[in-house]
Amino acid sequence: MMQESFLHFVWQHQYFDKTGLCASDGQPVNIIRPGFHNMNSGPDFGEATIKIGELDWRGSVEIHSRSSDWNVHGHTKDKAYDNVILHVVWEDDAQVLRNDGTEIPTLTLSDRVDPALVKKYRQLINHTSDIPCEGYIRQVNELLIQSMLDSTAMERLYQKSEEAGMLSERNGNDWEETTYQLFCKNFGFKTNADQFMRLAELVPFRILKKHSNNLQQIEALLFGQAGFLEEGSRDAYSNELLKEFTFLHHKYQLKEPLSRHQWKFMRLRPANFPTLRIAQLAGILSDPSGLFSRAVEVKSKKQLLHIFKKGVGNYWKMHYQFGREATADVSLIGAGSIENIGINTVAPVLIAYGKSIDDQGYVDQAVALLQELATENNKITRTLKKCGIVTRTAFESQGAIQLYNHYCLKKRCLSCKIGVDIIRRP
């Protein structure tokens, strides 16, 4: 059975032989305007203009693999489909009626679509690879690939900004608190993202800001609520933090801390241990200016590195964990990690904020920043590079991630400019 998505593609681009078109009742059909593709509920294409017989009809077009699907989907009783003027199908196997009992003209396409087009589509859609078109990508014009990456990059950025927007609503439009929460989540990467997000909820930014001039108190609040400070701790410094935390926990009536066992250390390099990440986070938060205030200032890679490259307390220059001294100096937060902050926190926040106040300038600022940052080096970008899609900036690598996850893996070749170009090729 032919998939409806392919029929949508064929109808939208009119990739079929229109010579001597006739409906199922024998009336000649002349397509003046195929209509716009409706991605919401209701008929598949709206505002079409089609001449059927001697009359010009304006209305909707519904598309199905089989005409009997009209009845299966219950469209006869749905008034939203009363304005359908043409039913386009691959196989005509049943009469179709409107709610008032009148017959809807049906157009069959199975004998009008180029078999080569169908074959190429099926080759892609049935391909077992994660990237169905991997064998054809190098034939596609680089400008077209770039255009697709631009589209998917913006798609991904807007999706990520939606999380920031929803968080802002939940926080009463407090953008400082929202940026702080996203910032913390980003600091956990995938392994400890949920734990860092929960920590941000347990230690509100408004409390931390009161102690921005005291790094030790910020560490006490963060490590204490993270569950790393316990009675009988490992060394003098952790005992100092515990004493400070006990006082602050009571003062602010904080909620029950996380448990140390909720944090993941396995398979992590020491530089990514959550303890060191919390120490780095504390260093960044020991600044009287808020995170959001700093984020909206970022207009270049240089500014990003300058604003967020902060030191850690002396203890964490020699430790990855409490009570375990490192054999060499502990490296501070690197440029790569700060660029990651730019990609996953600063850019989404800028876009979400720009949307909230209807200021395109913040969206442009986010895009310009990502176009200056280096491309991400991960499994997806490496996989696509082998196929011929090379990314040079973080903006492009974000587009590549979206392309892979939401088009390639889901075999949405007909919604992809690259896939469409390949399918159309002889």
WOMO-V891790 format. One record per helix or strand of 2 or more residues. SS is the DSSP state (alpha for helix, beta for strand). FROM is the first residue (numbers start at 1). LEN is the number of residues. Records with the same first field share a line. If there is no record, write none. Layout:
SS = FROM-LEN + FROM-LEN
This chain:
alpha = 4-10 + 69-4 + 75-3 + 79-3 + 115-11 + 137-3 + 142-29 + 175-13 + 193-10 + 205-5 + 215-12 + 236-17 + 260-3 + 270-3 + 274-12 + 291-5 + 301-8 + 314-4 + 335-22 + 360-13 + 379-9 + 394-15 + 413-3 + 417-8
beta = 28-6 + 36-2 + 45-8 + 55-12 + 84-8 + 106-3 + 319-3 + 324-2
